[in-house]
Amino acid sequence: MLPEIAFYSEILPIIFYLIFLKRNRGEGLWVIFIYCVLSPLTELLYFLMKSQAVFACFNIVQFTLFSIFCYFSLKEKKLKYIPVIGALIFYAVALSKFNDTGFDSLSQSLASVLSLPYCILLLYEQVKDPSIMFVYNNKKFWLIIAFFLYFSATLFLYIYYSTLSLEQRSNYWSINNFFEIVKNILFCVAFIMKKNVQRSDLTDIDMLDPDI
């Protein structure tokens, strides 16, 4: 039951992004939308092809999209080098393991390990950004939290996956399914929200109407 819910939950962010398209223009949200579209397509391709290469390809694309999102979201130029360097390290490992049969535990784990610092950097910039009054009113905040929860929850699952028996893999994979659902719900929250209100915008409103 949980795998089916997880799969259908992947469709919800796509629907909400398109319904509230005007709210989601700009801010690099199109990168997350592409990620959301590719996720269920990967599941369908794997169902048809029964090849782990499908998930290996998606892992590379997933990390690439998240790195692009981080690169354009980070405002400090020095920090922008971090996702670039991380991507080079990841590609070197992922491509060298691409021909291996079975689940690529190393590449999946590395993607999570590299993505978690990205999330922390993005949250740090948002917290110290004077133009953002409340971080939880920011679309990117919920997207970052979604990725942070997902990658942190599945990190050790990916690390130890290759050492687990088939029965253990089946049982523990529910962790991935559960946090996949959580991630997609938070995506929906971000896509439903109105465009971010900057502190400068509120200041302009106050100047026009002192009674607000």
Secondary structure, 3 states (H helix, E strand, C coil): CHHHHHHHHCCHHHHHHHHCHHHHCCCCHHHHHHHHHHHHHHHHHHHHHCCHHHHHHHHHHHHHHHHHHHHHHCCCHHHHHHHHHHHHHHHHHHHHCCCCCCCCHHHHHHHHHHHHHHHHHHHHHHHHCCCECCHHHCHHHHHHHHHHHHHHHHHHHHHHHHHCCHHHHHHHHHHHHHHHHHHHHHHHHHHHCCCCCEHHHHHHHHHHCCCC
